[in-house]
Amino acid sequence: MAISQYKGEEIIDSILIKQGKKFYDRKWMPRTVFNDPYNKDAYIIGNGESRQHFDLYSLPQDTYGCNALYRDYEPDYLITIDTHMYKEIIESGYADKNIVYTHRLNVKKHGDQGHLIPANPAQGAGTTAMHIAIHDGHTDLYCIGFDCGHIGPNNNIYKDTQSYRSSDTMVDQSIWAEQIYTLMINNAHVKFTYVEGTIPNKFFELANCKQFDYGQLNDHINTKNETA
């Protein structure tokens, strides 16, 4: 067993300003998800178009997916930050039977089926999915559908659909790239493998970062299954 010792955490649930002073309502949030990462890789699924022809159902546990991914595939853990996306997920009924991570404000506003992001880094869904996998104890992350070096027309499988921008929206994903880059620097013991995608060159200057094509990913999964 390799379940982390995380028990939960105290959060600031609300802030009241009275006579110029701030009063904090603090709340203990116990841990609600218990994942044993022993002998498992983590597969982090972004929604960049570089993954559109890959069969996600070929992935073993543990899979951490983002936002509208639930429309086509059920990851082991779904992560969403956006309030409109969380509302859609709750109204779909998906969170009734599946684990959805989000932040406290979304839970208070749209439904308590969501699970609190542990030690929330307050960053994008993709970076947060990586953060949760590391928090669970994973040290080998395979990142699929990450086109975080992209600058140009919207690169997202779910563009032109509810909660997403249109296909002709110009998008600069450098903010997400910087978040991920910092995460990799701060977790030098974790190996990050990006499967194809549009990735900033500076990522590969880090000793804990490399790139696979989808053939190599399939070979890795098959080898892992044979030795399990």
C-alpha positions in Angstrom: 0.0 0.0 0.0 1.2 3.5 -0.8 -1.7 5.7 0.1 -0.4 9.1 1.2 -0.8 10.3 4.8 -2.9 13.3 3.8 -5.9 13.5 6.2 -7.6 16.6 4.9 -7.0 20.3 5.5 -8.4 23.5 7.0 -9.6 26.0 4.4 -11.0 29.5 4.6 -14.6 28.9 3.7 -15.7 32.5 3.6 -14.5 36.0 4.5 -16.7 38.6 6.3 -15.6 42.3 6.3 -17.0 44.2 9.2 -15.9 47.7 10.3 -12.9 47.4 8.0 -11.7 44.2 9.5 -11.6 40.7 7.9 -13.1 37.8 9.7 -12.3 34.3 8.4 -14.7 31.4 8.6 -12.4 28.4 8.7 -13.6 24.9 8.0 -11.9 21.5 8.2 -12.3 19.5 5.0 -11.5 15.8 5.6 -10.0 13.7 2.8 -12.6 12.0 0.7 -10.6 10.3 -2.0 -8.1 7.5 -1.2 -6.0 6.4 -4.1 -3.2 3.9 -3.9 -0.6 4.7 -6.6 1.6 1.7 -6.0 3.1 0.3 -9.2 0.9 2.5 -11.3 1.8 5.3 -13.7 -0.4 8.4 -13.8 -1.9 9.4 -17.2 -2.8 13.0 -17.4 -5.3 13.8 -20.1 -5.5 17.3 -21.6 -7.9 18.3 -24.3 -5.4 19.5 -27.0 -6.1 18.2 -30.5 -2.9 16.2 -30.5 -4.8 13.4 -28.8 -7.9 13.3 -31.0 -6.9 10.0 -32.8 -5.7 8.2 -29.7 -7.9 5.6 -28.0 -8.1 6.7 -24.4 -9.7 3.3 -23.4 -6.3 1.7 -24.0 -5.0 3.5 -20.9 -4.7 1.6 -17.6 -5.2 3.2 -14.2 -4.6 5.9 -13.0 -6.1 8.5 -15.4 -6.6 12.1 -14.5 -8.7 14.1 -17.0 -9.8 17.6 -17.5 -13.2 19.4 -18.0 -15.4 18.2 -20.9 -13.4 14.9 -21.2 -16.2 13.3 -19.3 -18.5 13.7 -22.4 -16.5 11.0 -24.2 -14.5 9.1 -21.6 -14.6 8.4 -17.9 -11.2 9.0 -16.3 -10.6 7.7 -12.8 -10.4 11.3 -11.7 -11.9 14.3 -13.4 -10.6 17.8 -12.6 -12.4 21.1 -13.4 -11.8 24.6 -12.2 -14.2 26.6 -14.4 -17.6 27.2 -12.7 -19.6 26.8 -15.9 -17.9 23.5 -16.6 -18.5 22.2 -13.1 -22.2 23.2 -13.3 -22.5 21.3 -16.5 -20.8 18.2 -15.0 -23.1 18.3 -12.0 -26.3 18.7 -14.0 -25.3 15.8 -16.3 -25.3 13.5 -13.2 -21.7 12.4 -13.9 -20.5 13.3 -10.5 -23.1 11.1 -8.8 -21.0 8.0 -9.7 -17.6 9.4 -10.6 -14.9 11.3 -8.8 -14.8 15.0 -9.7 -12.2 17.3 -8.2 -12.9 21.1 -8.0 -12.5 24.0 -5.6 -14.7 24.9 -2.6 -16.5 27.8 -4.2 -17.8 25.6 -7.0 -19.0 23.0 -4.5 -20.9 25.6 -2.5 -22.4 27.2 -5.6 -23.4 24.2 -7.8 -23.5 21.0 -5.7 -21.5 19.1 -3.1 -20.8 16.0 -5.2 -17.4 17.4 -6.0 -14.3 16.6 -4.0 -11.9 19.2 -2.7 -8.6 19.7 -4.6 -6.0 18.9 -2.0 -3.5 21.7 -1.3 -5.2 23.6 -4.2 -2.5 25.4 -6.3 -5.2 27.6 -7.8 -4.0 27.0 -11.4 -5.4 25.6 -14.6 -7.1 22.2 -14.8 -4.2 20.5 -16.6 -1.6 21.7 -14.1 -4.0 20.9 -11.2 -4.5 17.4 -12.6 -0.7 16.9 -12.5 -0.6 18.4 -9.0 -3.2 15.9 -7.7 -1.4 12.9 -9.3 1.8 14.0 -7.6 -0.1 14.6 -4.3 -1.4 11.1 -4.6 2.2 9.8 -4.7 2.7 9.2 -8.4 6.3 9.8 -9.7 5.8 8.9 -13.4 3.4 11.1 -15.3 2.4 10.5 -18.9 0.8 13.7 -20.3 -1.5 13.3 -23.3 -3.2 16.1 -25.2 -1.0 18.9 -23.9 -0.5 21.5 -26.6 0.7 24.1 -24.1 3.2 25.6 -26.5 0.4 26.5 -29.0 -0.3 30.2 -29.9 -3.0 30.7 -32.5 -6.6 29.6 -33.2 -8.2 27.7 -30.4 -6.6 24.2 -30.1 -9.1 22.2 -28.1 -11.1 19.1 -29.0 -14.2 20.7 -27.5 -14.0 24.1 -29.2 -17.3 25.5 -30.4 -19.3 23.5 -27.7 -20.9 24.5 -24.5 -18.5 26.2 -22.0 -15.7 26.5 -24.6 -14.5 29.3 -26.9 -15.1 29.2 -30.6 -12.6 27.7 -33.1 -11.5 31.1 -34.4 -10.6 32.5 -31.0 -6.9 33.3 -30.8 -5.4 31.5 -27.8 -2.0 32.0 -26.1 -1.4 29.0 -23.9 1.9 30.3 -22.5 0.3 30.9 -19.1 -0.5 27.2 -18.7 3.0 26.3 -20.0 4.6 28.5 -17.3 2.4 26.9 -14.6 3.5 23.4 -15.7 7.1 24.4 -16.1 7.2 25.6 -12.5 5.5 22.4 -11.3 8.2 20.3 -13.0 11.0 22.4 -11.5 9.4 22.1 -8.0 9.0 18.3 -8.4 12.4 17.2 -9.7 11.8 13.7 -8.4 8.8 13.2 -10.7 9.3 12.2 -14.4 7.1 13.9 -16.9 6.6 12.3 -20.3 4.7 14.3 -22.9 3.1 12.3 -25.7 3.5 14.3 -28.9 1.7 17.6 -28.7 3.0 21.1 -29.0 5.4 21.5 -26.1 7.8 24.4 -25.3 11.4 23.5 -26.0 12.5 24.7 -22.6 10.6 21.8 -21.0 13.1 19.4 -22.4 16.0 21.2 -20.9 14.9 19.8 -17.6 16.3 16.4 -16.5 12.9 15.1 -15.5 11.1 15.8 -18.8 11.0 13.8 -22.1 8.7 13.2 -25.1 7.1 10.0 -26.5 5.2 9.4 -29.7 2.0 7.4 -29.5 3.8 4.2 -30.6 6.2 4.5 -27.7 3.3 5.1 -25.3 1.6 1.9 -26.5 4.8 0.0 -26.2 5.2 1.3 -22.6 1.7 0.3 -21.7 2.0 -3.2 -23.2 5.4 -3.7 -21.4 3.8 -2.5 -18.1 0.9 -4.9 -18.5 3.3 -7.9 -19.2 5.3 -7.2 -16.1 2.3 -6.5 -13.8 
